[in-house]
């Protein structure tokens, strides 16, 4: 086996290790968010690093299920959640 193959294998193993390590260390905050939009409701739970970031991700995730098209998604994301609970 050539030395470049060993280097490539080592880089790939390092990259896989980093992805696994970073995915296990995510989520200092968990938010449960429910949104009512156009007569439908969606609830989503998201883990993240900060409360603001996690709440926004949960709202975006719920609105992706409830709305179609850019205009509806933007309107949904500006709708106040019916339930939003975040905890560390």
C-alpha positions as CSV (number, residue, x, y, z in Angstrom):
1,X,0.0,0.0,0.0
2,X,1.3,3.5,-0.9
3,X,1.9,6.1,1.8
4,X,-0.8,8.3,0.2
5,X,-3.3,5.6,0.9
6,X,-2.3,5.6,4.5
7,X,-2.6,9.3,4.8
8,X,-6.0,9.3,3.1
9,X,-7.2,6.6,5.4
10,X,-5.9,8.5,8.5
11,X,-7.7,11.7,7.3
12,X,-11.0,9.8,6.8
13,X,-10.8,8.2,10.2
14,X,-10.1,11.5,11.8
15,X,-13.0,13.1,10.0
16,X,-15.4,10.3,11.0
17,X,-14.2,10.6,14.6
18,X,-14.8,14.3,14.6
19,X,-18.3,14.0,13.2
20,X,-19.2,11.3,15.8
21,X,-17.6,13.4,18.7
22,X,-19.3,16.6,17.7
23,X,-22.7,15.0,17.3
24,X,-22.5,13.5,20.8
25,X,-21.6,16.8,22.4
26,X,-24.5,18.9,21.0
27,X,-27.5,20.1,22.9
28,X,-27.0,22.1,26.0
29,X,-30.6,23.3,25.5
30,X,-33.8,21.5,24.5
31,X,-36.9,23.3,23.2
32,X,-40.4,21.9,22.6
33,X,-42.3,24.2,20.3
34,X,-45.9,23.9,19.0
35,X,-47.3,26.2,16.3
36,X,-50.9,26.6,15.0
37,X,-50.9,27.8,11.4
38,X,-53.8,27.7,8.8
39,X,-55.9,25.4,11.0
40,X,-53.1,22.9,11.5
41,X,-50.7,22.3,14.4
42,X,-47.2,20.9,14.5
43,X,-44.9,20.3,17.5
44,X,-41.2,19.8,17.3
45,X,-38.4,19.2,19.7
46,X,-34.9,20.4,19.0
47,X,-31.5,20.3,20.8
48,X,-29.0,23.1,20.4
49,X,-26.4,25.3,22.1
50,X,-28.3,28.4,23.0
51,X,-32.0,28.9,23.8
52,X,-32.5,31.5,21.0
53,X,-30.9,29.3,18.4
54,X,-32.8,26.2,19.5
55,X,-36.2,27.9,19.7
56,X,-35.7,29.4,16.1
57,X,-34.7,25.9,14.8
58,X,-37.8,24.3,16.3
59,X,-40.0,27.0,14.8
60,X,-38.4,26.6,11.4
61,X,-38.8,22.8,11.7
62,X,-42.5,23.0,12.6
63,X,-43.2,25.6,9.9
64,X,-41.5,23.4,7.3
65,X,-44.3,20.8,8.0
66,X,-47.2,23.3,8.1
67,X,-46.4,25.7,5.2
68,X,-45.6,25.5,1.6
69,X,-43.9,28.2,-0.4
70,X,-41.7,31.1,0.8
71,X,-44.6,33.4,1.7
72,X,-46.4,30.9,3.9
73,X,-43.1,29.8,5.6
74,X,-42.3,33.4,6.4
75,X,-45.8,34.0,7.7
76,X,-45.6,30.8,9.8
77,X,-42.2,31.7,11.3
78,X,-43.7,35.0,12.4
79,X,-46.6,33.3,14.1
80,X,-46.2,33.2,17.9
81,X,-45.9,29.6,19.1
82,X,-48.8,28.2,21.1
83,X,-46.3,26.4,23.3
84,X,-42.6,27.0,23.7
85,X,-40.7,25.4,26.6
86,X,-36.9,25.4,26.7
87,X,-34.7,23.8,29.4
88,X,-31.1,23.0,29.9
